């Protein structure tokens, strides 16, 4: 699986996920300051699952019908440290939860999914 971290994902979390062997690129590294629509386009074009704290992506996906067929992981919590998102995402991946082609709402102690 390949991931794209939105700009709101802390650099230390992205770095930690890379250290764990996860293929992840940050928008901050490749195209900082672009619109959410452009972020979705890049995720789709590069076959990556988007990771974000921004709930606008649910609206873009389901109401505006924009495409992100690989999936989106929406982190719905306020991190207590810059590393916490990496820890929670890593735990999700280790549990083998199906995320490809899904809109995943990830909280500290809960996971909800909806097929895209």
Secondary structure, 3 states (H helix, E strand, C coil): CEEEECCCCCHHHHHHHHHCCCEEEEHHHHCCCCCHHHHHHHHHHCCCEEEECCCHHHHHHHCCCCCCCCEEEEECCCCCCCCHHHHHHHHHHHCCCCCCCEEEEECCCCEEEEEC
